Amino acid sequence: MKQWTVAKFDKTASGELAQKCGIPPFLAMLLSIRGFDTEEKIKEFLSDEPLIADPYMIKDMDKAVERITKAIRNLEKICVYGDYDADGVTSTTLLYSYLETIDANVMYYIPSREEEGYGLNNKAIDYIKEQKVSLIITVDNGIAAIDEVEYAASLGIDVVITDHHTPLDQIPNACAVVDMHQKDCKSRFKMLSGVGVAFKLVMALEGEYADIIYLLENYADLVCIGTIGDIVPLVDENRILVKYGLGILKNSERIGVRALLKECSLLDKDIDSTSVSFGIVPRINAAGRLGFSNDCVTLFLTEEEDKAEEIAQKLANDNNKRKEIENEILAKINLEILRNPSIIMDKIIVIDGDNWHQGVIGIVASRIKDIYSKPVIIITKDGETAKGSGRSIEGFSLCDAVFSCKDVLTHFGGHPMAVGLSLNTSDIPKLKKRLNEYTLNVTMPYDTLKIDCKLNPAMLDTSLVHTLKYLEPYGSENTKPIFGLYNMLIKEITPIKSNKYIRIALTRGNSTVQVICFTMTPYEFPYKQGDLVDLAVTLDINEYKGIENLSIVLKDIKPSGFENREYIDSRRIFEEFCKGEIKSKDDLMTIYPQREDFAAVYRLIRSRNGFNYKIENLCNRLDHKISYGKVKVILEAMSELKLIEIYEGLKTTEIKYIPTTNKVDLQSSQIIRSLREAL
């Protein structure tokens, strides 16, 4: 469960901004909420001018250009060394194709995720040496390759690093290290993707009179895909690059891009960042996850339509295979959580398993992070070695936590929201212990759902959605607006698409709205007709036979007036009590149930002959008069005393009622005795 926050804004000030900028008041309000609170900021944000900063502001760009230019001039063989995700693939394609057009002697290399892992490695360097390469240019990697750069140098190979990841304490001893996150880098904008850095390198190689429009027309489609794929903030230069790239994508002359668009059912359609994020990027990433990234580069470079269509179809098949593998791993993790519920009580959830596909565990970590609103690391074991991938929640730097354990790791890297790591299998328990120690005195931030503003259902129509288009493209730090519909009465719940989704009819006053929920089946939806709820929604337009219809999509739902933060705090107190991290007596009293609390929970479960929704929904059925922590203590006590059996998995919870005629002393349960002792 996430904490809901509604943004604050100055209605008078945003109204004045609307008049000054000549934009709709609704748009001015949303822009001011997002920090664009002056006429200058708004005009810059809404501008279509391709204002890209001088690439030479990035540290070592001059050194990189000098070494690459020398290699081109002397016909040295160059290797563009990439990465296997969408950002790395597009970076590789962009720089390779540019160097090829200026007659450089160039090849590219992308390591296998499964066999080689991320970044430079000595085996790859040996192969590159055999190809007579004297200069490696890394894209979207290299900032952590300290030993590998030294090894390349020992073989007579120079390295130019271009990267956008956070440097470690030591910087590789390369000919040039082009990374904005170095402490003494003077570049204004630091949040470029790997392909954004590669594009800046191309700008610099073009020289003082580089034709930016020409470069954008040739490469902005690749920059757009890689930037969206890497989930960097879509503000400032990233916004400009993606906005321009979306226009290029729609009419792309790149045969491989058109084949991929056709496979995604996007050919000759308006393309937005969501289309790229959920259509194009997963197919590219799936190839990398399953070990076929070279197919993607070939796709983007090919001049043959038949070959492009064949590869695009293969990427689609890879993506389907990736989904199957992902679901298999999630099913195994679900069983592990059912067997050992305590593993999800840690502030950083760490789960390991044997021979899980290394290329998919990052997605699995993201899925579990979304379910529990906690940082998650998933580790796959292969004999004596293990590799992990982690995802974090906003406000908690997972890379800092992982880097604090570097003495038990053999390899690690990443940024605050995502990490990768390797270690000996025998050290996994030590890693879990160290991460727990790291978070012992850390107050984990709340995973928040940020609502731009509350809306009156009476004002909902398609004109609002047309106004919202000025905010596109959406992405990290410029997310699609989420609106709150409060105090809505559920009138009807209708299954659609063979019970895969539901449509909810809700009313307030004289207004009725239809909301689509894609995240729950009718059996998982915990609310019923007559419930009063608050909804977080996004707005879209569906066009059918030339007629535009408003589409309202559910993002989250809660009982009307309920504050999620109370629920989250109660959950945290319960978890810390279970782990022996005793909170204050005042906190513990909030989870210590009274006899009437036991009676209320027992009556509800008995009346339903069990309960098959998540605990938060049990709290809801009790009108939130009993805190989450108390409900959990009661359920644990009832389970100990054989009044119920409880199974909590990733998405489902099953509470089985066990009839009994015997009197039971609830105070005799171990959890109640432990609570009394703590108090």
N, C-alpha and C positions, 0 to 999 in steps of 0.2 A: 504494500500500500504506500502511496506517495502522499506527501503533504501538499495540499493545494495552496497556492499563493496567487492573489489577484493583484495585478500591478496598480500602482497609484499614479494619478496624473492630474495636472492642473487644467480643468475644463476651459477656463477663461484664456489661459496662455495658449492652449492648442487651437482655440477658436481664432485668436489673433494670428497665429502662424498660418492657418488655413487661408485667411484673407491676404496676408503678405505674399504667400507662395502661389496663390491661385489654385489651390487643391481642395478636394472635398474635406469637410470637417472630420469625418470618420477616419480618413487617411492621415490627416494631421495628428489626430489623437493617437493613432497606433504608432506613428513615427516618433512622437514625443515620448511615448511609453518606452520605446526602444533606444532612447538617448539622442535622437535627432531632434534637438529642441531649439535649434536656431535656423534662421532662413538659409544661412550658408551651408550648414550641415545637410539640410533637406535637399537643397539644389544639387549638392555634390552627390548625395545618395541616389537621387533620381536621374542623374545625368547619364547619357549614353556615350559620352566621350571616353575613348580608351586611354585614360591617364595612367600610364604605368611608370613607376619611378625609375630613375637611372640605375641600371644593374650594377654599376661600379660602386654604388654605395655599400654593396655586400662585401664583406672582408674577403680578401684574396681573389676577387674576381679578376683583377688585373693580372695576377700571377697565372691564373687558370688560362686566360686568353693567350698570354704570352707562350705558355708551354704547348697549348693545343695548336696555335698558329705555326709554331716551329715544327711540330710534327707533320702538319699538313704540307708545309713548304718543303720539307725534306722527304716526303713520301713515306714517313714512318707508318707502320701499321698500328692502328688505334683499336682498342676494344671498349665498347660501351657496356659497362657491367651493371645490370639492372636488378630488379626484384620481381617477385612472382604475383604481386597483387595488382589491382587496376592502376594504382598510382605508378608502381614500378614498370609495368608493361607499357603504359603510355609515355612515361619518361624515356624509356629505352627506344621506343618507336620514333619519338620526336627527335631525339638527338642523333640517332643513327641515320634517319632519313635526311635530316638537315646536312650532316657531314657528307653523306653520299652525294647530295646535290652540288656540293662545292668541291667534288672530286677528291675527297679524302679517302685514304686506304683504310677502310673501317669494317669491323665485324661487331657482333653483339653477343653477349652471353647472359643467360638468366639461370641462376642455380635452381636445382630441384629442391622444393621445400622439404620433401620427405627424406632425400638422401644427403643433401648438403646443408639445409637450413638457411637462415637469413644471412645475407651479407657476403663479403669476401671470405674465401677459404683457400687454404694452401693447395688442395687438390685441383681446384679450378684454376688457380694461378699457374700451376704446372702445365695444365692443358693450354692455357693462353700463351705461355712461353713457347710451347711447341708450334703454335701458329705464327711465330715470329713477331709477336706484338712487343712493342717497346713503350707503349703508353696505355694505361687503363684509366678510363673516366667512369667513376661510379655515379649512378643516379639513384636517388631515393635510398641510399645506404652508404656506409663507409665511415661514418663519424666515430664508430666504436672499433674500427679495424686497425688497432695499433700494431699488433704483432704481424698481421697479414701484410700491411704496408711495408714493414721492415723486411719480410720474407720476399716480397716482390722486388724490393730494392736490391736484395742479395742476388737476384737473378737478372739484374740489369733492367728492370721494368719500373718506370716512373708511374706515379699514381696522382691523379687529380680527383679530389673528392667533391661531389656535390650532394648535399643532403639537407634534410630539414628536421632531423630528430635531435633530441637533447644530447649535447656532448657529455662525456664522462669527465672526470677530473683531468685526464690526460688527452691531448689532441694528437692524432696520428701525425707522424713526421712525413707528410706528403708534400709534393711540389706546391700544391694549393689545396686549401680546405675552404670550400664555399658553403658556409652554413650560417644562417642569420642568428642562430642561438649562441654563437660564441660571444663571450663577455665583451670583447672590444669591437664587435661589429656595429657599424654606424647606420645600418639600413633602418629606415623608418618603420616598415611593415615586416613583422617577423613570422607571420603565420602562413606563408606559402606552403603548398604541397611540394612533393618531390618533383612533379612535372612542372610546377610553377617555377621552381629553381632552374630546371633544365631550360625552360623558355627564356628565363632571364639570361642564362649563359648564351643562348643563341642570339639574343638581342646584343649582348656584349661582343660576340664574335662578328656580328654584322658591322660593328663600328659606330662611330659618332653619328652617321647619317642613316642609321637603320630605319627602314620603312616599317613602322609598327603595324600599320593596316595590312600590309602585304604579309607580314609574319602571322598576324592573327587569322587572316583568311586561309593560310596554309596549315596552321597548327592549333588554332583555338578549339577545334573539335576534340583533339587529344587532351589538351589542357583541361577542358571542361569535364571530360569523363574522369580523368585522374584526380582532379581537385574534388569533385563530388564524391568519388570513391574513397578518398582518404579522410573524409568527414572533417576537414579543416574549416575554420570559421568562414562563412560566405559573406564577408564584409570587405571593404576597401578593395585592394587589388584583386583578391579572389573573386569578389562579386563581379568586377568588371570582366575578368577573364571568362568566368562561367556564363555571364549574360551574353557576351559576344559569341562564345562557343556554342550556346544553345541555338542561336540563329544559324550558325554554320552547319551544325548537326542536321538540322531539318532539311537542308539542301546539299548535304555532303556529296562531294564528287569522289570521295574515297570509297572504292568498290567494297572493301571489307566492312566499312562502317554501314553502308547501305544494306549489305547482306545481314548484318547484325540487327539493324533496325527492322528489317523484314521479319526476322526470326522472332523479334519481340513484339510484332504487330504494331510497330511505330512508324513504318515507312509512310512518308507523305502526310504525317499527322503533326499537329503542334506538339513540340517536345518541351517538357519542363524538367526541373531538377528531380522531381519525384519519378518521372519516367526513366531518367538515367539511373537514379539510385536503386529502383526496384526492378528495372528491366535489363539495362545494359551491364551495370557494374557486377551484379551477382554472377552473370555468365562468365565474365572475365575472371573474377575471383575464383569461381568454381574450377576453372582450368588450372589455376595456380595451386589450389588446394589439393587437386588430384594429380599434380605433377606435369601439366601440359602447357605451361605458360608460353613456350615458344610458338604454340599454335596461334595464340593471340597476336603476337608480333607479326607472324606470317600473314594472319588475316588482315591486319592494318596496312601491310606493305604490298600485298598481292595485287596484280593487275588482271587476274583471271577471275571472271565471274563464277565459273563452275567451282573453282577451288574455294573462293570466298564463301559460297553457299554451303559447300561441304563442311568447312571449318565452323561456320556459324551454327549448323545443325549439331555438330559435335559438341560445341560449347553448351548448347541447350541440353543435350543428353548428359553432359558432365554436371550441369546444374541440378538436374533431376536426381542423378546419382548422389550428389552432395547432400541433397535433402534427405535421401534415404539413410545415408550414413549418420547424418545429424540426428535423425529421429531414433536410430538404433542406440546411439550414445546416450541421448536423453532418457531413453527407456531404461538403460542400465543404471544411470544416475538416480532415476526415480526409485528403482529397487533398493539402491544403496541408502537413500534417504529414508525409505520405509523401514529398513533394517536398523539404521543408526540415525535417528532424528537430530542428535546433538551436533552433527557436522554443520548444520545450517544455523547454529546459534553463534558461531564465531563472527566477529566483526568483519573479517575477511574470510569468505568461504573458500576452502581449498579441498578439491575432490580429485582423486587419482584413480586410474584404472589401467588395465593391461591392454596394450596394443590398440588404443583408440587412434583413429586417423589424425595424425598431427595437423593436417591441413584444415580440419574442421573444428578442432577444440576451441578456437577463438570465437567462432559463432556460438558454440554451445555455452561458453562463458558469458557471452552477451545475453543469451536467452535466460540463463539462470539469474544473472544480475537484474534483469527486468522483473523477474518473478519475486525476488526477495529484497530488492532495493538495497543491495550490498555489493561491495567489490567482490569479484569472483576470480579464482585461478583454477583452471582445469589442467591436470597433468596426465600425460600418457606415458606409461612405462614400457620399455622394450629391453628386457633383461636387466643389466646393471645400469643402464642409462635411462634418463627420463627427460621429457621436454614439456614445457608448460606455456599456456597463453592466458592472459588475464585482461579483464575489463573492469573499469571503475565507475563510480557515480560521481557526478559533478561536485567539485569541492574537496575531493580526497585524491591526493597524488599517489596512485598505486606504484608508480616507478620509484618514488622515494622510499616507500615501504619495502619494496623488493630489493632496491639497491642497498638498504641497510643490512641485508642478509647476504651480501656479495661473497662473503668468505665461505658460504656453503653452496655457492653456485659455480658452474663451470662457464656459463655464458649468460648474459642478460642485456637487455636494452629496451627502449620504448620511450613513452612519454606519460604524463600524468593519468591519462584515461585508458591507456593500453600498454601491456608489457609482454615480452617474450623472455623465456628463460630456459636454461638447461642445467641439470644437476645429476649427481649419482642417485640412483633409486634408493639406496640406503639412507640418503640424507633428507628424504621427503618428510619424515616425522620431525626432524630438526628444523626444517623450513617452516612447517606449520607452527611449531612451538615459538620460533623467533618472530613470526608475523603476529602471533597472539601477544607476545611480550611488547612488540612495537605498538600495538593498538591498545594496550592495557590502560594507558592514561590519555587516550585519544577520544575526544567526543566526535563520533562519526557524524558528518553532516547529514541533514535530511535529504532524501531523494525527493526532489520537488517536481510538481506539475505546475508550470507557470501559465496562468490564465491571463490573457491580455486585458480582458474586460468582461463584465457581465452584460448580457444583452436581454432586452425585452423581446419575448418571442413574437410580439406583434410587429416588430420592425424587420423580421427576417424575410429577405427576398433576394433575387439574383443580382440586383444592382449592387448589393454589398460585396458580392464575390468579384464583380467587375472592378470595383474600387481596390480590392485586395491585390489585384494583379500588378499594381505599381510596386508592391513589395517584393515581387519575385526577382531573381530565383531564391527559393528557400533552401536553408541548410543550417549547419551549426552556427549559432549566435545570430542567425536571422531565420528563425524557425517559422513554420507556417503558423499563423495566429490561431490560438485556442480561445474559445469563448465559453463563458459560463451561462448556463440556463438554470436558474435557481427556482426552488419551490414548484416543481413540475409534478403533476399528478399522472401516474401511469393509468391509461385507459384501456390499452390493449397490447398484447405481446403476440406477434405473428411469426411463426417459423418461415424461413425462405430458403431457397436453394437446397432442397432436400434436407432440411434441418441443420445445415452448416452455419447459418447466420440467423439473426432475428431482426425484425422491424418493430419498433416501439412507438406507439401513438401516445402522446402526452398532451396535457392541456394546462393552461393557466389563464384564468379569466375567460375571455371569449376566444382565445387563440389556441389552435391545435397544431402541433408539429409532428412530423414523422422522422424518426431517427434510426439510422442503420447501425447495427452493431456487428462488426466482422470478427470480433475477438472471442465471442462466447456462443456456444450452441444454446438452444432452448433449455437443455438439461443443466447447463452450467450457470445460467443466468439466475442470480439469487433473489431477485425482486419479483413482486407479484402485482396484479391489477389492484389499484387502490393505494399503492405505496406512494409517498411523497418523497421526491428525490431531487438532488442537484446533479447536473450533467456538465461535463467538459466536452466540447464538440469542436469539430472543424467544419468549414463550409466549402462546398464545391458546386459545380454546375454539371448536370447530366443533360446531354442534348439527344433528343430522339425525334426523328423525322422533322428536323429543323426547329423543334420547339425546345427551349431551355427550361429545365426544371431544377429547383434548388435541391441539393443533396446535403443532408446533415449527418455527419459521421461521428459516432460515439468514440471518445478517447478514454473516458473514465466516468464512474458514477458512484455516488455515495448517498446515504440517507440525508434528507434535507436538514440543513443546520448542523450536521455532525462535523466536528473538527478532527480531521485525521491525525493531527499532531498528538492528541491525547492517546489515541490508539497506538501510535508508533512508540511513544514514551513508555507506555505500559508494557509493550512487547519487549522493549530493551531492558526494562527492570527485571522482567521475568527471565530473560535469557542470561543476564549477568548473575542473577541469583542462582540459576541452575549451574553456571560455570564456577560458582564459588567466589565470584567477585562481588562481595557483599556491598550493597548500597546502604544508604542511611536508613535508620528505622522508619523515618517518615515515608521513604520510597517503598520499603518493604510492606508497610501497612496498606499501601494502595493495591497490593496483590494478595493480601490476606483475606480470604473469603469468610463471610459469616454464614450461620446456619441457613438463613433465608436465601442466601445466594445459591448454596448447594441445592436447595429445594427448587428454586426457579429453573436452574439448568436441568436438573433431573426430570422435572415435570415436562419440560419442552421436549427433551429427547424421548422420554417414554411415550408422550402423546403422538409423536411422529414415528415411533418404533425405530428410532435411529435418526441420523442427520447426515446428509451427503453433500454438504457445501463447506466451503472454507470456514475457518474459525471466525473470521471477521464477519461472515454472514450469520453465524450463530449469535454473535454479539448484536448484530442488527435486529435479529428476531427477538432479542431480549430488550429492544429499544435502547441499547447502549447504557442501561442502568447498572450493568456489571462490567467492569473494565476487562480488557483483553487478558491482562495478567491474571486476574481472579478466575476468569473462565478457564484459562490454561491450567491453573493450579487445581481447579475443581475437576477438570477432565483427567488430569494425571492421577488424582486421588481416586476417582471413580474407576479408572483403568486398573490401578493397583489392587483395588478391592473387588475386581471382577464384576463390576456393574455394567461396564461397557468394554468394547475393544475399539481402539482408534488407530486409523492408518492415515497419515498425512503425506501425500506425495507432492510432486511439482505443481500439478494443476488441480488435483482432486483431493478431497478429504472424505473419509468414510468413518462414521461413528456407528458401531453396531450396539444396539441395546440388548442386554442380557437380563431377562426376567429373573427375579429372585423373590423368595418368600422369607428369607432370613433377614434379621435386623443387622445393619452394618454400622459400625462406628467410624464415621468419616475422619474423625480426629486421630484415628490410629494409623492412618496412611503415612508412609515415609516422608512424602513431600510436605505434609502439614507439620509433622514433627520437626523437620528441618527448618521450616519457616519459624516455628515457635522458638526454636533454639537461637536462630539468628536475631529474633526480636528480644 
